[in-house]
Amino acid sequence: MDLSLPLRLRQSQLKPVIALTGAGGKSTLLFRLGAELAAAGRQTLLTTTTRLWTAQVDRAPFAMLSANPQVLRDELPISLRGYRQVLVARGLAAEPGKLQGLAPDLVCQLAALADVDAVAVEADGSRERLLKAPAVHEPAVPFCATHVLVVAGMAALGQPLTTATVHRPERAAHLMGMAMGEPLSVEAMTRLLCHPQGGLKGVPPAAQAFLYLNLALDATTPVEAAAQRLKAARQLASLALQAPGFQAVLLGSAQADQPVDEAHGRVAGIILAAGRASRLAGDLPKQLLPWGTGNTLVGHVVDQALAAQGLADVVVVIGYETAAVAAAVQGRPVTCAANLRWEEGQSSSVRAGLASLSQNTTAAVFLLADQPQVSPAVVDALVQAHRETQAPAVVPVYHGGQRGNPVLFDRGVFGELMALSGDVGGRALLRRLGAAVHELPVDGDQPRGIETWEDYLELRVAPVVSSRASEPGV
């Protein structure tokens, strides 16, 4: 996929000002962003607040070099209307072969021009190393930045901490808590990239921070080395998302035609357990029916969700018999969201679950408290499919071509889910999305819901078969 999709530039009406920091592929990604934004119809300013190689000028359709801010303000709109993508720099730098960048405040002045629809700015220097630790004066991120993309080269993994691999290695050693010459581990790299004086240094308060892990894979990369690098990058992404700071972690190769292979974010599981279901159990909610040894139906579904590796949070929406259902999941690391309007139907529980999520949640998997056959493997497969596609919705397709539960929805459609009313879930939204819905083949039968006593008795004694996704790569 391209960069614009996981950065959510397509949905936003905001003028993006994207600053690239870190090391290991910034310049390549700068020009990639410029091409994507221009192709999407945005007149795009490309620039730097540090330095660029003069040889890179030809990577933009047109370049303007001037040390006069007024000339830039006057001429840039004209050039953008003609070329849609313009590289701007102050002029030749004292360092041979380099262009001198613009002051950060001037970048913001140019970004404010009516003819500028988007800005991508390289805001850090790294001496072409794979990693870096910023000095006191770095990075030079414009205050108007809306996005900061922190770049790191995964080829540094296992390499010794020296000047050959890391720019400012002494500073990096201090932030990572390691000695010079030690091999760089996933944990050490995570500490550097997530440190407020490391990868997250200089991110404006209003900006969203993203981490880009450059795998630098191509046809010459040995298969085993590529697999190990991808595995390590996934591990780093998981560790990075356990701390605040990054909205998402992107995995890919900057030189590839599609620079993002996977986009990892914080995915929540929402278990709908607010209804009464009086036709089955009288005054007792069916989610409180015994299941297994010393467990309940809702407790079992919660345990399945917690066993999934891809969920950062689990929310249980409760309504009827609130205290009793909450007690049934007590002691588990979940959040209970009270739906005071549960009698209005399932849509009210969908809204209550979404309202309880943190702002940095990137997607949500909806599970039903009366479907005990849903396995953690299917939940993880949905999450992985979303990482690879960023589809607005991911649905499992079981034997016989039947769509079923659980269903994952991207945060881009949360607004439409919040607008639902009545006793409906997301089926109407899935119909509207049409071909944009990603269908995930699953090797197993569709999970059954418990609607009658016969269902309950039959499923309670039947073995639970762990369905698995049959899609390659998950």
Disulfide bonds with the S-S distance in Angstrom:
Cys108-Cys144 2.23
